[in-house]
Amino acid sequence: MTPREAIADLQRKMESSIIGQRGVIRQILVGLLANGHLLLEGLPGLAKTRAVKSLARNLDATMSRIQFTPDLLPSDITGTEVLYQEGGKNLFKFQQGPIFGNIILADEINRAPAKVQAALLEAMEERQITVAGTTHTMPDLFMVLATQNPIEQEGTYPLPEAQLDRFLMKVLIDYPDPESEMGVLQLVRSEESAGVQPGSHGQKQEDGRISADTILAARREITGIHVSDAVARYIVDLVNATRHPDKLGEQLGKWIQVGSSPRGGIGLDRAARTNAWFEGRDHVTPDDVRAMAHGVLRHRMMLSYDANADRVTSDHVIDTLIEAVAVPA
């Protein structure tokens, strides 16, 4: 089975478990293949956790779940040095924390204070952590999928901009349509008939799981996707437009207070190449860039007070930017 066939099979399995969220599943797989981390935002009950578990159970990989709470400590995530007695001598050995896995579910990440959230920064960006002066490397397949509730703000801590910037994409999860919700009811009933425990979502290890080597092979194929100078300029122009929106109109200038960092351009390039690979092309088109722009840029812009007062969303601002920025010839 080729990497493309394996990923298509993975997508089919996830879609059979997560009804009515095809776009979300596609973005999760884009993040996996683009070697990026994802922030999943949605109301309770929209299958954020289930989607991550569905991904992990179909991969030959280790999944760790970290439930973020206000009393969580950084060492609860990274691990710590533990004193052992061996041969009559006292020795310190490093005991790994849950961050040492392949698929990391950071559940309700905004419920922990900034000091704990910062413990993820080095692991997410540098793919390593340092404890007691010793550096420990993360596995080759390492992906953080963090969830948060957009409306329940009591007892939460906003994510620092430095951490938000380390997420490749922010994925918004909305309600399924009525037909999909009918499918959800049927799926849950079938799981209950099969004796699946409530809350487990049928998460048992699947046959024919995809190996980490297959994911890495797909990533190597994606690095070979061609990006023309015109498309690269289009990516740069889009990102640059978030920093100087007044050049595209007075209204955009009032909406955007702070624009995207260079990581936005890097992330948009990687995500667009991955989208082109999904579509079976060996080159990136402007449509690939536009398809990934919302997920990559929506959390990298700080909107102004005027935009918030007028209830203008980041997605609406990005739509306006896409209309205003021309594709270079």
Number of C-alpha atoms within 10 A of each C-alpha: 8 10 17 17 10 18 19 14 17 20 18 14 15 24 19 13 20 23 20 21 20 16 12 19 23 16 20 24 19 24 23 23 27 24 21 22 23 25 23 25 20 19 17 13 9 16 20 23 20 19 20 23 24 25 21 25 20 22 23 18 18 14 21 19 19 18 14 22 17 14 10 17 17 19 16 16 21 22 18 17 14 10 12 12 9 8 7 7 7 10 12 11 11 14 13 16 16 18 28 22 21 22 24 23 26 24 20 19 24 25 24 22 21 16 11 23 23 16 19 21 17 14 21 21 15 10 17 18 22 13 13 8 7 9 10 16 13 18 12 13 19 23 25 26 24 25 24 21 17 13 10 10 12 7 11 17 15 14 17 12 12 11 16 17 23 21 25 27 30 24 22 18 16 14 14 16 11 10 10 15 14 13 16 17 12 12 17 16 13 12 16 14 9 10 10 16 11 10 8 11 20 19 16 13 13 14 10 12 16 20 14 16 13 18 20 17 14 20 18 13 16 23 13 12 18 15 16 12 11 14 23 19 15 21 25 17 18 26 25 17 23 26 18 16 23 15 10 15 12 10 14 21 17 15 24 23 18 15 20 21 16 13 17 28 22 16 26 29 24 24 29 31 30 29 26 20 24 18 12 10 14 16 18 22 19 15 13 21 25 18 14 22 26 22 23 28 27 22 23 26 23 17 20 15 13 14 19 12 8 9 10 14 14 21 15 13 22 21 14 14 20 17 9 15 14 11 15 12 8
